[in-house]
Amino acid sequence: MAKLYVRIDDGLFERLEQRALGAGLSVSEMVRPLLEEAAAPGGTYVYTANDEILALLIELYALIVTGMANRHPETLHRGAAHGRDMLRQRGLLAVDEGADLSADHGVSSSKGESGR
């Protein structure tokens, strides 16, 4: 297998590393599909199994949110806040300066508590 060396600034590498860690991948595993996409004939997108899983989860999320919005708006609000916190912790959502990732949204960040 060939090796590719690319120089990037430290901040970019740290963000890539954080996102890869959140996805349970090495930086190489995370970047490889992007390189495949860039080199694909005809400019087609190279899908991975993770893309399929993500698409299904997004559809499921949309269905749940639609169902919850009218029946339990406060539960929906707390769940969405908890979801954003989890995405930020995994490097999948930008962290606002001064944002408290463990802020009380009715959800405890300690293990074993679901915040219900």
C-alpha positions in Angstrom: 0.0 0.0 0.0 1.3 3.4 -1.0 1.9 6.1 1.6 0.9 9.8 1.1 2.5 12.5 3.2 0.6 15.8 3.4 1.6 18.8 5.5 -1.3 20.5 7.3 -1.4 23.0 10.2 -1.7 21.7 13.7 -5.2 23.0 14.3 -6.6 21.2 11.3 -4.9 18.0 12.3 -6.3 18.3 15.8 -9.8 18.8 14.4 -9.4 15.8 12.1 -8.1 13.7 14.9 -11.0 14.7 17.2 -13.6 13.9 14.5 -11.9 10.6 13.7 -11.8 9.7 17.4 -15.5 10.5 17.8 -16.2 8.2 14.8 -14.0 5.4 16.2 -11.6 5.7 13.3 -8.0 6.5 12.7 -7.3 9.7 10.8 -6.2 7.6 7.8 -9.4 5.6 7.9 -11.5 8.8 8.0 -9.6 10.6 5.2 -9.2 7.7 2.8 -12.8 7.8 1.5 -12.4 11.6 0.9 -9.3 10.8 -1.2 -11.2 8.1 -3.1 -14.0 10.5 -3.8 -11.5 13.1 -5.1 -9.9 10.5 -7.4 -13.2 8.8 -8.6 -13.7 8.7 -12.3 -16.4 11.1 -13.4 -16.5 12.9 -10.1 -18.8 10.5 -8.5 -19.1 10.2 -4.7 -17.7 7.1 -3.0 -20.2 6.0 -0.4 -19.1 4.1 2.7 -21.1 1.9 5.1 -21.0 4.8 7.6 -22.8 7.0 5.1 -25.7 4.5 4.8 -26.0 4.2 8.5 -25.9 7.9 9.0 -28.6 8.4 6.3 -30.9 5.9 8.1 -30.3 7.5 11.5 -31.1 11.0 10.1 -34.4 9.7 8.6 -35.2 8.0 11.9 -34.4 11.2 13.8 -36.7 13.2 11.5 -39.5 10.8 12.2 -39.0 10.9 15.9 -38.7 14.7 16.1 -41.9 15.1 14.0 -43.8 12.8 16.3 -42.5 14.4 19.5 -42.8 18.0 18.5 -46.6 18.2 19.1 -46.9 15.7 21.9 -43.9 16.5 24.2 -42.1 19.7 23.2 -40.1 20.0 26.4 -38.8 16.4 26.1 -37.9 17.2 22.5 -36.0 20.3 23.6 -34.1 18.4 26.3 -33.3 15.5 24.0 -32.1 17.8 21.2 -29.9 19.7 23.6 -28.4 16.5 24.9 -27.8 15.3 21.3 -26.0 18.6 20.5 -23.8 18.2 23.5 -22.9 14.6 22.5 -22.0 15.8 19.0 -19.8 18.6 20.3 -18.0 16.2 22.6 -17.2 13.9 19.7 -16.0 16.8 17.5 -19.0 16.5 15.1 -20.5 19.9 16.0 -18.7 23.2 16.5 -18.2 24.2 20.1 -19.3 27.7 20.8 -16.8 29.7 22.8 -17.9 29.7 26.4 -20.4 26.9 25.8 -20.7 24.5 28.8 -21.0 21.0 27.4 -22.3 19.7 30.6 -24.9 22.5 31.0 -28.1 21.4 32.7 -30.6 20.8 29.9 -32.5 18.4 32.1 -29.9 15.8 31.2 -27.1 14.6 33.4 -23.7 14.0 31.7 -22.7 11.4 34.4 -23.0 7.8 33.4 -26.0 5.9 34.4 -28.4 8.8 34.4 -30.6 9.4 31.4 -32.0 12.8 32.4 -35.6 11.7 32.2 
